[in-house]
Each structure stands twice: as structure tokens, then as C-alpha cells.
């Protein structure tokens, strides 16, 4: 029997069994299609008229020079003022200086504590903490991961990176949690913070590294603050998603019992949002460790500096030897954090206290034994060199896969075809369009799924790119972003849905996603270039690899969160597995899917700078050039243009809540 199940609430919280009811096949979708189709026809007619009038009155061509405002002079003056006043102005002495000192003291304290424990103490602590929160299997995994960092000859850089990441992740989770709390409890704050979070996450690291360095100088404070700016938005977004998606029935029941707003938050909203909060912590950890290499450019040191130095000499083996510990740290921290959250409140207080006491005692005993034996640092004789075999494998891939593969061709041929058939037509088509036609198309798309305010924001963001004088490079970047986002969403949503519906596949994908999300971009950039050459195709490939894990994770989380009662109700009505997926799971997981689209867009844009390093050109190259040359104007203009591009893409891909309500009412 063919049935259609129409959910009563399309939010993250699934409806109760009584609210899931059968409907005639295609009834609700037909009404929705009629509503969207009527609006689409009106917009299509208006757009056609506007195109004719624009062609007659405005003609063609790129952005007119008369509408360009050059901000380079003002930015150069700002840079000069910062340099001249950094050592004497009260703003630096009594505010920014204290922030810098607090970061340095915090990182140094953590680093000295790790050094005092010694390699045996740190390894024991990692294993015992994991044992305390997750059991023996994760304890052995954590201890082995820490030991591998030493075996690869990266013990001291690992401790340096770990100290910096502990401080950066703690600050990111705190800042992101507070922002997400505000956005989750207030619609006004949600609207205000949304562009702020977009800016924090979309602005390329190379663009904001320059002003951070101007203010704080080269060193640890600049690296930590840059990492916080990059890693806090996922925590804020997922916190807001969890709080705003709390089950309305539960909240109503709590309110009927006379609970205050604070009690409702602590006893209902936060516990109901626990999965989203844990995913936010995990994403912040992954993204913070992914910033380790970029932060090394401004003096972060540690593993990132080793990776950067190795890649500067095109030594993939040495870069991988430093990149593997970053992945291992991310995997261990992610697993331990997730396990700790799952066991919150599960153990009695006495047992919890006893377990902590045992873990502390054993760690202290091992640390003291290591200090007495005089072996605080990892023994030099216990290291393994993987650089030579890795470099040999890369040479083999380059020699055998780059070209000449029978029938399918080599990777160089794939890159050339992708550039010729996809990237070039996209870029040429966008740059051929008159500037006013691009603005009109952006506004029409935003208005089709949003409101007039949404359309105005998107149009103004695109217009700002023209005013900044980087119209053609921005359209070149847009062509790369559109291609990368399309590939990312097709692969990511398909894998996310499959992982959510198959426990075995989900477990198999988890370590793979961890590796792809935490392995620094600079590490896999060299194999990508070795396989695909230099150009825009490898830049797109790097963006896809970087953005794919987040899309898969968020999609899988949203599909898994669908209320089992809704699925059981649909099964009882005779729905097939395909019908359950498309008519129940995906509609109920819509907020998570929209968030996955958003994260795919912003993460692709975030790595567009890396694409500039391998021949991607356009705005990414300008941002890198600005940092390398200390040119504040070039770097910030390119970064601001990427932010505007991100805002425009966000507005044309994210339906507003008001439009959603109108569609549901229809």
C-alpha cells in the first residue's frame, strides 16, 4: 500500500505518534508545489521584465569603475596606526595586553604541567582518563595514540600543540556555548548572531591572521585567538540548533509544573540538546586541530610548524609524520569527550569520586617513577622514521597514476576534463553576465526561498564585492565554490544518510571522517597536487575533502535524531524503506540538512585560500599574497569579499523561518 506520512512539525524534534497521520498521496506536496510554483512564476515574470529593462538601460559588462571605492588608503593608515601605537596606547597596554598575557600564561602552565608528568605520566593519564569515562578499549586506544606520537619522533611538538589546543578549545567551547545559548533562547539574538557567525567562519584564516599579528605580534597569543575565531562558530551553531529544537511537548510539560526560565533551561533544554552540544564540542576540537598548521605561520610552533617546514621543502613523508599525531590527538579528544558526555550523571557520586581518585593516584605514581628514573622525555632510541617509505609511495603514485592509466586515463586527465567541462564554463558564464544580471539573479533566488530582507542582504553582499573592486576575481572564486559545494553535498548527504541508516557503515566511516577532518590541509595538499597537478581542479578537490566530513556528520546526526515513533507509525501504514526516507526522515531532519548545506558552503569558502596556494588564483591568492607581503589592504579586501560571497550564498541556500511558516500554513 502506498502511503504518505506528513509530519506535524518539521523541526529537529519529531512529532509524537499521535501527530503523525496519513494523508492522501501527494496532497501536501501538491499544495506546497502550487504555493512555490505561483511565487516562482511571479518572480520569473518580474525577473524577465527586469532583464529586458536592464539590457536597455544599463547595457552589459562587468562592474562599472565609477562604482568602485578603493579602501587601501584607509586600511594602510589603520595598519600604520596599530604599528605606531602597539607599545604605548592604553588600549594595548590595559586591555589587549592583558588578554595576550593571560593566553601566554595559560598555554605555558599547561605545557609545563605536561612536561612535569613526563612521557610515562602523560601516556598513563591519557589511558586512565579514557578508562574512567569509556572503558578499557578506549583506554588502550588513547594510550597507544599518545605512544605513537613519541614513536614518530614528535613528542615535544605534540606537547606544545596539545597545550595550545587545550587552551584554544576551552575558549572556543566557552565562547561558542555562550553565543549559542543567546541565539537558542532569543529569536532576535539568533538573527543578529547569524551574520556574525558567518563572518567568523567564512573569513579565511590568512585574511584575519594579518590584523591579529599586527595587534598581538608573532607568537602564541595570535595563534590561539585565530584558532578561537575559527573553532567557536560550530559550537555556537550546534548549541543554538539543539536549544531551539527542544521538544515542545516536554517544554510545555515543564512549564506547566511551574518551573522558572532558569529551571527550564537547566532541567529540560540543555539535557534535550546534549547530542548537539557534544557534536559542537567535537567539531570545535576537530577544527581547532585543523588550524594547527595555519597557526604555525604566525608562531604557534608545535606539530603545525613541523608540517609547514616539511611542506616548504616538499617533504611529504616528514609532513605526514607530524600530521599523524594531529589526527591521533583529535581522535582521542573526540572519543573521550563524547564518552564523557554520554556518561554524565550515569554513575553514583561515590563511585565517580573513587574512580577519579584511583586515576589521579596511578598517574601521580607513574609520573614520579618517570622523574626518579630521569626519563621525562621520550627516549631517542624508541622512534620510527616513516618519511622515506611515504615519499617513495608518493613518487610511485605520481609515476603511475598521474597519466597513462589504460581506458580511464590518469588523474591529470580527470583534472583537465573537470576544468574544461565544469570550471571554465562556470567561470566564463558568470563573468559574461552583466553585473546587474548577477545581482538580479541573486536577489530572485534569495526571495524565492526567503523574504525581502533576505534578498536585500544577499544583493547588498554581492554589490559590496563590486564596490571593493574585486568583481571578476570574486566570480572566479564563486565558480570554484559552486562546483566544490555541489560535489560535497551530493557525496556528503548520500554518505550521511547511509551512515545513519546503517550502524555498521556509520562505525566504519567514523575514523575515516576523523582523519579527513583533522589532517591539516597542507598535508594532503601535496598529494593532491602530485596527483592532479597545479590549477583550479586540485583547489576544488582540497575544498571537497575538507568540507565533506562536517556535511556527513551533521546529516547523519539529523537523520538519526528522527523520532522512532514517527518511523514506526509510517511502517504500520505500509510505507516502504524508500518512502520512510523521503517522506519521514528527510523532512523531519530538514534543519540538520540545512545546517549541513550551510557548513558545506562556509567550509569550502574557508579553504579557498589554500586553493590559492596551488593555482586556484582569484580571491584566495590575493589573501595569501596580502599576508606574505604584509599588505593589509590586499589581504583584508580579499577576505571581506570572501565573507560577502559567503553571506550571499548563505542567504540563497537557507530558507528563513518566516518563509518556512508561510509554507507550512499553505
C-alpha positions as CSV (number, residue, x, y, z in Angstrom):
1,X,0.0,0.0,0.0
2,X,1.4,3.4,-0.9
3,X,1.1,6.0,1.8
4,X,2.4,9.4,2.6
5,X,3.2,10.4,6.1
6,X,3.0,14.1,6.7
7,X,4.9,15.2,9.9
8,X,3.2,17.7,12.1
9,X,6.4,19.5,12.9
10,X,9.4,19.8,10.6
11,X,11.7,20.9,13.3
12,X,14.5,18.9,14.9
13,X,12.1,17.4,17.4
14,X,10.0,14.7,15.8
15,X,6.2,14.6,16.4
16,X,4.6,12.3,18.8
17,X,2.9,9.2,17.4
18,X,-0.5,10.8,17.6
19,X,0.7,13.7,15.5
20,X,1.9,11.5,12.6
21,X,-1.1,10.9,10.4
22,X,-1.5,9.5,6.9
23,X,-2.6,11.8,4.1
24,X,-3.6,11.2,0.5
25,X,-0.6,10.7,-1.7
26,X,0.9,13.9,-2.9
27,X,-1.7,16.1,-1.2
28,X,0.6,18.3,1.0
29,X,3.4,18.2,-1.6
30,X,0.9,19.3,-4.2
31,X,-0.2,22.3,-2.2
32,X,3.4,23.2,-1.5
33,X,4.4,22.9,-5.1
34,X,1.4,25.1,-6.0
35,X,2.5,27.7,-3.5
36,X,6.1,27.7,-4.6
37,X,5.1,27.5,-8.3
38,X,2.9,30.5,-8.0
39,X,5.6,32.5,-6.3
40,X,8.2,31.3,-8.8
41,X,6.0,32.3,-11.8
42,X,5.6,35.8,-10.4
43,X,9.4,36.1,-9.7
44,X,10.2,34.7,-13.1
45,X,7.9,37.2,-14.9
46,X,9.4,40.1,-12.8
47,X,12.9,38.9,-13.5
48,X,12.3,38.7,-17.2
49,X,11.0,42.2,-17.3
50,X,13.9,43.4,-15.2
51,X,16.4,41.7,-17.6
52,X,14.9,43.5,-20.6
53,X,14.9,46.9,-18.8
54,X,18.4,46.3,-17.6
55,X,19.7,45.4,-21.0
56,X,18.1,48.5,-22.5
57,X,19.1,51.0,-19.7
58,X,22.3,49.6,-18.3
59,X,23.8,47.5,-21.1
60,X,26.4,44.8,-20.4
61,X,29.9,44.4,-19.0
62,X,31.5,43.9,-15.6
63,X,31.2,46.1,-12.5
64,X,31.5,49.8,-13.5
65,X,34.6,51.6,-12.4
66,X,32.6,54.5,-11.3
67,X,31.0,52.4,-8.5
68,X,34.4,51.2,-7.1
69,X,35.6,52.5,-3.7
70,X,39.3,51.9,-3.0
71,X,39.8,51.2,0.7
72,X,43.5,50.6,0.5
73,X,44.5,54.0,1.7
74,X,42.3,53.9,4.8
75,X,43.5,50.3,5.6
76,X,47.1,51.3,5.2
77,X,46.6,54.2,7.7
78,X,45.0,51.8,10.1
79,X,47.9,49.4,9.8
80,X,50.4,52.2,10.4
81,X,48.5,53.4,13.5
82,X,48.5,50.0,15.0
83,X,52.2,49.6,14.5
84,X,52.9,53.1,15.9
85,X,50.7,52.7,19.0
86,X,51.1,49.0,19.8
87,X,53.6,49.6,22.6
88,X,52.1,52.7,24.2
89,X,48.4,53.2,23.7
90,X,46.1,52.4,26.7
91,X,44.0,50.0,24.5
92,X,47.0,47.8,24.1
93,X,48.6,48.3,27.5
94,X,45.5,47.8,29.7
95,X,43.2,45.5,27.6
96,X,44.7,43.7,24.7
97,X,48.0,43.3,26.6
98,X,46.2,41.6,29.5
99,X,44.5,39.2,27.1
100,X,47.8,38.4,25.5
101,X,49.5,37.7,28.8
102,X,46.6,35.5,30.0
103,X,46.9,33.4,26.9
104,X,50.6,33.0,27.3
105,X,50.4,32.1,31.0
106,X,47.6,29.6,30.3
107,X,49.4,27.8,27.5
108,X,52.7,27.8,29.4
109,X,51.1,26.4,32.5
110,X,49.5,23.5,30.6
111,X,52.8,22.8,28.7
112,X,54.9,22.8,31.9
113,X,52.4,20.5,33.6
114,X,52.7,18.1,30.7
115,X,56.5,18.3,30.8
116,X,56.4,17.6,34.5
117,X,54.4,14.4,34.0
118,X,56.9,13.1,31.6
119,X,56.1,10.7,28.7
120,X,55.1,7.9,31.0
121,X,52.8,10.2,33.1
122,X,51.1,11.7,30.0
123,X,50.6,8.3,28.5
124,X,49.2,6.9,31.7
125,X,47.0,9.9,32.2
126,X,45.5,9.6,28.7
127,X,44.8,5.9,29.3
128,X,43.4,6.3,32.7
129,X,41.1,9.3,31.8
130,X,39.8,7.3,28.9
131,X,39.3,4.2,31.1
132,X,37.4,6.3,33.6
133,X,34.9,7.7,31.1
134,X,34.7,5.0,28.5
135,X,36.2,1.7,29.5
136,X,39.2,-0.4,28.7
137,X,39.0,-0.4,24.9
138,X,39.2,3.4,24.6
139,X,41.9,3.5,27.3
140,X,44.1,1.2,25.3
141,X,43.4,3.3,22.2
142,X,44.3,6.6,23.9
143,X,47.5,5.3,25.4
144,X,48.5,3.8,22.1
145,X,47.8,7.0,20.3
146,X,49.9,9.0,22.7
147,X,52.7,6.5,22.4
148,X,52.6,6.7,18.6
149,X,53.3,10.4,18.8
150,X,56.5,9.6,20.6
151,X,57.4,6.7,18.2
152,X,57.2,9.1,15.3
153,X,59.7,11.4,17.0
154,X,57.2,14.1,17.7
155,X,56.9,14.1,21.5
156,X,57.9,17.6,22.3
157,X,56.0,19.2,19.3
158,X,53.0,17.1,20.4
159,X,53.1,18.5,23.9
160,X,53.4,22.1,22.5
161,X,50.4,21.6,20.3
162,X,48.4,19.8,23.0
163,X,49.0,22.7,25.4
164,X,47.9,25.3,22.8
165,X,44.9,23.3,21.8
166,X,43.7,22.7,25.4
167,X,43.5,26.5,25.9
168,X,42.1,27.2,22.4
169,X,39.4,24.6,22.6
170,X,38.4,25.6,26.1
171,X,38.0,29.2,25.0
172,X,36.2,28.1,21.8
173,X,33.7,25.9,23.6
174,X,33.1,28.7,26.2
175,X,32.6,31.4,23.7
176,X,30.6,29.3,21.3
177,X,28.4,27.9,24.0
178,X,27.6,31.4,25.3
179,X,26.8,32.7,21.8
180,X,24.7,29.6,21.0
181,X,22.9,30.0,24.3
182,X,21.9,33.5,23.4
183,X,20.9,32.5,19.9
184,X,19.0,29.5,21.1
185,X,16.9,31.4,23.6
186,X,16.2,34.6,21.7
187,X,15.0,35.0,18.1
188,X,16.4,38.5,17.9
189,X,19.9,37.3,19.1
190,X,19.7,34.5,16.6
191,X,19.1,36.9,13.7
192,X,21.9,39.2,15.0
193,X,24.4,36.5,15.6
194,X,23.9,34.6,12.3
195,X,25.9,37.0,10.2
196,X,28.5,37.3,12.9
197,X,29.0,33.6,13.0
198,X,29.0,33.5,9.2
199,X,31.8,36.1,9.2
200,X,33.8,34.3,11.8
201,X,33.7,31.0,10.0
202,X,33.9,32.2,6.4
203,X,36.6,34.8,6.7
204,X,39.8,32.9,5.6
205,X,42.4,32.4,8.2
206,X,45.1,34.1,6.1
207,X,42.9,37.2,5.9
208,X,42.5,37.7,9.6
209,X,45.9,36.4,10.6
210,X,47.4,39.7,9.4
211,X,45.4,42.0,11.6
212,X,45.8,39.6,14.5
213,X,49.6,39.7,14.0
214,X,49.5,43.5,13.8
215,X,47.8,43.7,17.1
216,X,49.4,40.8,19.1
217,X,52.6,40.2,17.2
218,X,54.1,36.9,16.1
219,X,53.6,34.2,18.7
220,X,51.2,32.1,20.8
221,X,48.5,34.7,21.6
222,X,47.9,35.5,17.9
223,X,47.7,31.7,17.2
224,X,45.3,31.0,20.0
225,X,43.0,33.8,19.2
226,X,42.9,33.0,15.5
227,X,42.1,29.4,16.4
228,X,39.3,30.5,18.7
229,X,37.7,32.7,15.9
230,X,37.8,29.7,13.6
231,X,36.7,26.9,16.0
232,X,33.9,28.7,18.0
233,X,31.2,29.1,15.3
234,X,30.4,25.3,15.0
235,X,29.8,25.1,18.8
236,X,27.6,28.2,18.7
237,X,25.6,26.9,15.7
238,X,25.0,23.5,17.1
239,X,24.2,24.8,20.6
240,X,21.6,27.1,19.1
241,X,20.2,24.2,16.9
242,X,19.9,22.0,20.0
243,X,18.2,24.6,22.2
244,X,15.8,25.8,19.5
245,X,14.9,22.2,18.6
246,X,13.9,21.1,22.1
247,X,10.7,19.1,22.1
248,X,7.7,21.4,22.5
249,X,5.7,18.9,24.5
250,X,8.4,18.4,27.1
251,X,8.9,22.2,27.4
252,X,5.2,22.7,27.8
253,X,5.1,20.0,30.5
254,X,7.9,21.5,32.4
255,X,6.3,25.0,32.2
256,X,3.0,23.6,33.5
257,X,4.8,22.4,36.6
258,X,5.7,26.0,37.5
259,X,9.4,25.8,36.5
260,X,11.2,29.1,36.1
261,X,13.1,30.1,33.0
262,X,16.4,29.1,34.6
263,X,14.9,25.7,35.7
264,X,13.5,25.0,32.3
265,X,16.9,25.7,30.7
266,X,18.9,23.6,33.2
267,X,16.4,20.7,33.5
268,X,14.9,20.4,30.1
269,X,16.5,22.4,27.2
270,X,20.2,21.6,27.9
271,X,19.6,17.9,28.6
272,X,17.5,17.6,25.4
273,X,20.2,19.3,23.4
274,X,23.0,17.1,24.8
275,X,23.7,15.4,21.5
276,X,24.0,18.7,19.6
277,X,26.2,20.1,22.4
278,X,28.6,17.1,22.2
279,X,28.7,17.3,18.5
280,X,29.6,21.0,18.8
281,X,32.5,20.2,21.2
282,X,33.7,17.5,18.8
283,X,33.5,19.9,15.8
284,X,35.4,22.6,17.8
285,X,38.1,20.1,18.6
286,X,38.5,19.0,15.0
287,X,38.5,22.5,13.6
288,X,41.0,23.8,16.2
289,X,43.4,21.0,15.4
290,X,42.9,21.6,11.7
291,X,44.1,25.2,12.3
292,X,47.4,23.9,13.9
293,X,49.3,24.2,10.6
294,X,47.9,27.6,9.6
295,X,48.5,29.0,13.1
296,X,52.2,27.8,12.8
297,X,52.6,30.5,10.1
298,X,52.3,33.2,12.9
299,X,54.4,31.4,15.5
300,X,52.3,28.7,17.1
301,X,55.1,26.2,16.9
302,X,54.5,22.5,17.7
303,X,53.3,20.0,15.2
304,X,52.0,22.6,12.8
305,X,55.4,24.2,12.5
306,X,56.9,20.8,11.6
307,X,54.3,20.2,9.0
308,X,54.8,23.7,7.5
309,X,58.6,23.3,7.4
310,X,58.3,19.9,5.8
311,X,55.9,21.1,3.1
312,X,58.1,24.1,2.3
313,X,60.7,21.6,1.2
314,X,58.1,19.3,-0.5
315,X,58.9,16.5,2.0
316,X,55.5,14.7,2.2
317,X,56.9,12.0,4.5
318,X,58.1,14.4,7.1
319,X,54.8,16.3,6.8
320,X,52.8,13.2,7.4
321,X,54.9,12.2,10.4
322,X,53.9,15.5,12.0
323,X,50.3,15.3,10.7
324,X,49.5,11.9,12.0
325,X,49.9,13.0,15.7
326,X,47.4,15.8,15.0
327,X,44.9,13.3,13.7
328,X,45.6,11.0,16.7
329,X,45.1,13.9,19.2
330,X,41.8,14.8,17.5
331,X,40.5,11.2,17.5
332,X,41.4,10.7,21.2
333,X,39.9,14.0,22.3
334,X,36.8,13.4,20.3
335,X,36.2,9.9,21.7
336,X,36.9,10.9,25.3
337,X,34.7,14.0,25.0
338,X,31.8,12.0,23.5
339,X,32.1,9.2,26.1
340,X,32.2,11.7,29.0
341,X,29.1,13.4,27.8
342,X,27.2,10.1,27.4
343,X,28.0,9.1,31.0
344,X,27.1,12.5,32.5
345,X,25.0,11.6,35.6
346,X,25.2,7.9,34.9
347,X,27.5,6.9,37.8
348,X,26.8,7.4,41.5
349,X,28.8,10.2,43.1
350,X,30.8,7.8,45.4
351,X,31.8,5.6,42.5
352,X,32.7,8.6,40.4
353,X,34.9,10.1,43.2
354,X,36.6,6.7,43.8
355,X,37.4,6.4,40.1
356,X,38.9,9.9,39.9
357,X,41.0,9.2,43.0
358,X,42.3,5.9,41.5
359,X,43.2,7.6,38.2
360,X,44.9,10.5,39.9
361,X,46.9,8.2,42.2
362,X,48.1,6.0,39.4
363,X,49.0,8.9,37.2
364,X,51.0,10.6,40.0
365,X,52.8,7.3,40.8
366,X,53.8,6.8,37.2
367,X,54.9,10.4,36.8
368,X,57.0,10.2,40.0
369,X,58.6,7.0,38.8
370,X,59.5,8.5,35.5
371,X,61.0,11.6,37.2
372,X,63.1,9.5,39.5
373,X,64.4,7.4,36.6
374,X,65.4,10.6,34.8
375,X,63.3,9.7,31.6
376,X,60.9,12.6,31.3
377,X,61.3,13.0,27.5
378,X,60.6,10.2,25.0
379,X,63.7,8.0,24.6
380,X,65.5,8.8,21.3
381,X,66.0,5.1,20.6
382,X,62.3,4.5,20.5
383,X,61.5,6.3,17.3
384,X,60.5,5.1,13.8
385,X,61.2,7.0,10.6
386,X,58.2,6.9,8.2
387,X,59.3,9.7,5.9
388,X,61.3,7.6,3.4
389,X,58.7,5.0,2.7
390,X,55.9,7.6,2.5
391,X,57.9,9.7,0.0
392,X,58.5,6.5,-2.0
393,X,54.8,5.8,-2.1
394,X,54.1,9.4,-3.3
395,X,56.7,9.0,-6.0
396,X,55.1,5.8,-7.2
397,X,51.6,7.3,-7.3
398,X,52.9,10.3,-9.3
399,X,54.7,8.0,-11.7
400,X,51.8,5.5,-12.3
401,X,48.6,7.4,-11.7
402,X,49.3,10.9,-13.0
403,X,48.9,9.9,-16.6
404,X,48.7,6.9,-18.9
405,X,46.2,4.7,-16.9
406,X,44.5,2.5,-19.5
407,X,40.9,3.2,-20.5
408,X,40.1,5.7,-17.7
409,X,43.1,8.0,-18.1
410,X,45.3,9.4,-15.4
411,X,44.4,11.9,-12.6
412,X,45.9,14.7,-14.7
413,X,43.4,13.9,-17.4
414,X,40.5,13.9,-14.9
415,X,41.6,17.3,-13.6
416,X,41.9,18.7,-17.1
417,X,38.4,17.5,-18.1
418,X,36.9,18.8,-14.9
419,X,38.5,22.2,-15.5
420,X,37.4,22.2,-19.2
421,X,33.9,20.9,-18.8
422,X,32.9,22.3,-15.4
423,X,35.1,25.1,-14.0
424,X,35.8,27.0,-17.2
425,X,32.2,27.2,-18.4
426,X,31.0,28.2,-14.9
427,X,33.7,31.0,-14.6
428,X,33.2,32.3,-18.2
429,X,29.4,32.2,-17.8
430,X,29.5,34.1,-14.6
431,X,31.9,36.7,-15.9
432,X,30.0,37.1,-19.1
433,X,26.8,38.1,-17.3
434,X,26.3,41.8,-16.8
435,X,26.9,42.9,-13.2
436,X,23.2,43.9,-12.7
437,X,22.1,40.5,-14.0
438,X,24.2,38.7,-11.3
439,X,22.6,40.9,-8.6
440,X,19.2,40.3,-10.0
441,X,19.7,36.5,-10.1
442,X,21.0,36.5,-6.5
443,X,18.1,38.6,-5.3
444,X,15.5,36.5,-7.2
445,X,16.9,33.2,-5.7
446,X,17.0,34.7,-2.2
447,X,13.5,36.0,-2.5
448,X,12.2,32.7,-3.8
449,X,13.1,30.9,-0.6
450,X,13.3,33.8,1.8
451,X,11.9,37.3,2.5
452,X,12.6,40.7,1.1
453,X,15.1,41.3,3.9
454,X,16.9,38.1,2.9
455,X,17.0,39.2,-0.7
456,X,18.2,42.6,0.2
457,X,21.1,41.2,2.3
458,X,22.2,38.9,-0.5
459,X,22.1,41.7,-3.1
460,X,24.0,44.1,-0.9
461,X,26.6,41.5,-0.1
462,X,27.2,40.9,-3.8
463,X,27.2,44.6,-4.5
464,X,29.8,45.2,-1.8
465,X,32.1,42.8,-3.7
466,X,31.9,45.1,-6.7
467,X,32.4,48.2,-4.6
468,X,35.6,46.7,-3.2
469,X,36.9,46.4,-6.8
470,X,37.3,42.6,-6.9
471,X,34.3,41.6,-9.0
472,X,36.0,39.4,-11.6
473,X,38.2,37.5,-9.1
474,X,35.1,37.0,-6.9
475,X,33.2,35.4,-9.8
476,X,36.1,33.2,-10.5
477,X,36.1,32.1,-6.8
478,X,32.3,31.7,-7.0
479,X,32.7,29.2,-9.9
480,X,35.1,27.1,-7.8
481,X,32.9,27.3,-4.8
482,X,29.7,26.3,-6.7
483,X,31.5,23.2,-8.2
484,X,33.0,22.2,-4.9
485,X,29.8,22.6,-2.9
486,X,27.8,20.6,-5.5
487,X,30.2,17.7,-5.2
488,X,30.4,18.0,-1.4
489,X,26.6,18.0,-0.9
490,X,26.0,15.1,-3.3
491,X,28.6,12.9,-1.6
492,X,28.1,14.2,1.9
493,X,24.3,13.9,2.1
494,X,24.4,10.5,0.5
495,X,27.0,9.2,2.9
496,X,25.4,10.8,5.9
497,X,22.0,9.2,5.1
498,X,23.6,5.8,4.5
499,X,25.6,6.1,7.8
500,X,22.5,7.0,9.7
501,X,20.6,4.0,8.3
502,X,23.4,1.5,8.7
503,X,25.2,1.2,12.1
504,X,28.0,-0.8,10.5
505,X,28.7,1.8,7.9
506,X,28.5,4.6,10.5
507,X,31.1,2.9,12.6
508,X,33.3,2.3,9.6
509,X,33.1,5.9,8.4
510,X,33.8,7.5,11.8
511,X,37.6,7.0,11.8
512,X,37.8,7.9,8.1
513,X,35.9,11.2,8.8
514,X,38.1,11.9,11.8
515,X,41.2,11.6,9.6
516,X,39.9,13.7,6.8
517,X,38.6,16.4,9.1
518,X,41.7,16.7,11.3
519,X,44.5,16.1,8.8
520,X,45.8,19.6,8.1
521,X,45.1,20.9,4.7
522,X,48.7,21.5,4.0
523,X,49.4,17.7,4.5
524,X,47.0,16.4,1.8
525,X,47.6,19.4,-0.4
526,X,50.9,17.9,-1.7
527,X,49.5,14.5,-2.7
528,X,46.5,16.3,-4.3
529,X,48.9,18.5,-6.4
530,X,51.1,15.4,-7.1
531,X,48.0,13.6,-8.5
532,X,46.1,16.4,-10.1
533,X,48.8,19.0,-10.9
534,X,48.6,22.7,-10.2
535,X,45.4,24.6,-11.0
536,X,41.8,25.1,-10.0
537,X,40.9,21.4,-10.1
538,X,43.2,20.5,-7.2
539,X,41.9,23.5,-5.3
540,X,38.3,22.2,-5.7
541,X,39.5,18.7,-4.6
542,X,41.1,20.1,-1.5
543,X,37.9,22.0,-0.6
544,X,35.7,18.9,-1.1
545,X,38.0,16.8,1.1
546,X,37.9,19.5,3.8
547,X,34.2,20.2,3.8
548,X,32.9,16.6,3.3
549,X,33.3,15.3,6.9
550,X,31.2,18.0,8.5
551,X,28.4,17.5,6.0
552,X,28.4,13.8,6.6
553,X,28.4,14.1,10.4
554,X,25.6,16.7,10.6
555,X,23.4,14.8,8.1
556,X,23.9,11.5,9.9
557,X,23.1,13.2,13.2
558,X,19.9,14.8,11.9
559,X,18.6,11.6,10.3
560,X,19.4,9.5,13.4
561,X,17.5,12.1,15.6
562,X,14.2,11.4,13.9
563,X,11.7,10.1,16.4
564,X,11.4,6.3,16.2
565,X,7.7,6.7,16.9
566,X,7.3,8.5,13.5
567,X,9.1,5.7,11.7
568,X,7.0,3.1,13.5
569,X,3.8,4.9,12.6
570,X,4.9,5.0,8.9
571,X,5.8,1.3,8.9
572,X,2.4,0.5,10.4
573,X,0.8,2.3,7.5
574,X,2.7,0.2,5.0
575,X,5.4,2.7,4.0
576,X,8.5,1.2,2.3
577,X,12.0,2.0,3.3
578,X,12.3,4.5,0.4
579,X,9.1,6.2,1.4
580,X,10.2,6.4,5.0
581,X,13.4,8.1,3.9
582,X,11.9,10.7,1.6
583,X,8.6,11.3,3.4
584,X,9.5,11.0,7.1
585,X,13.3,11.0,7.9
586,X,14.5,13.7,5.4
587,X,11.6,16.1,6.1
588,X,12.0,15.8,9.9
589,X,15.8,16.1,9.6
590,X,15.4,19.3,7.5
591,X,17.0,21.7,10.0
592,X,20.1,19.5,10.2
593,X,20.2,19.2,6.4
594,X,20.1,23.0,6.0
595,X,22.8,23.3,8.6
596,X,24.8,20.7,6.6
597,X,24.4,22.9,3.5
598,X,25.5,25.9,5.4
599,X,28.5,24.2,6.8
600,X,29.4,22.9,3.3
601,X,29.3,26.4,1.9
602,X,31.3,28.1,4.7
603,X,33.9,25.3,4.9
604,X,34.5,25.4,1.1
605,X,34.9,29.1,1.3
606,X,37.3,28.8,4.3
607,X,39.7,26.6,2.3
608,X,39.5,28.7,-0.8
609,X,42.7,30.4,0.4
610,X,44.5,27.1,0.4
611,X,43.4,26.7,-3.2
612,X,45.1,29.9,-4.0
613,X,48.4,28.3,-3.0
614,X,48.0,25.5,-5.6
615,X,46.9,27.6,-8.6
616,X,43.3,28.3,-7.6
617,X,44.0,32.0,-8.0
618,X,41.3,34.6,-7.6
619,X,40.5,35.8,-4.1
620,X,42.4,33.0,-2.4
621,X,45.7,34.1,-4.0
622,X,45.0,37.8,-3.0
623,X,44.5,36.8,0.6
624,X,47.7,34.7,0.7
625,X,49.6,37.5,-1.1
626,X,48.4,40.1,1.5
627,X,49.7,38.0,4.4
628,X,53.0,37.2,2.7
629,X,53.7,40.8,1.8
630,X,52.3,42.4,5.0
631,X,49.8,44.2,2.7
632,X,46.8,44.8,5.0
633,X,44.7,46.3,2.2
634,X,45.0,43.4,-0.3
635,X,44.6,40.7,2.3
636,X,41.6,42.3,4.1
637,X,39.8,43.3,0.8
638,X,40.1,39.7,-0.4
639,X,38.9,38.4,2.9
640,X,36.0,40.8,3.1
641,X,35.0,39.8,-0.4
642,X,35.0,36.1,0.5
643,X,32.8,37.0,3.6
644,X,30.4,38.8,1.3
645,X,30.3,35.9,-1.0
646,X,29.6,33.6,1.9
647,X,26.8,35.8,3.1
648,X,25.2,35.8,-0.3
649,X,25.5,32.1,-0.7
650,X,24.1,31.5,2.7
651,X,21.0,33.7,2.0
652,X,20.2,31.9,-1.2
653,X,20.5,28.5,0.3
654,X,19.0,28.9,3.8
655,X,15.2,29.5,3.9
656,X,14.2,31.8,6.7
657,X,11.9,30.8,9.5
658,X,9.2,33.2,8.3
659,X,9.1,31.7,4.9
660,X,9.0,28.2,6.4
661,X,6.0,29.1,8.5
662,X,4.2,30.6,5.4
663,X,4.8,27.4,3.5
664,X,3.6,25.2,6.4
665,X,0.5,27.3,6.6
666,X,-0.1,26.9,2.9
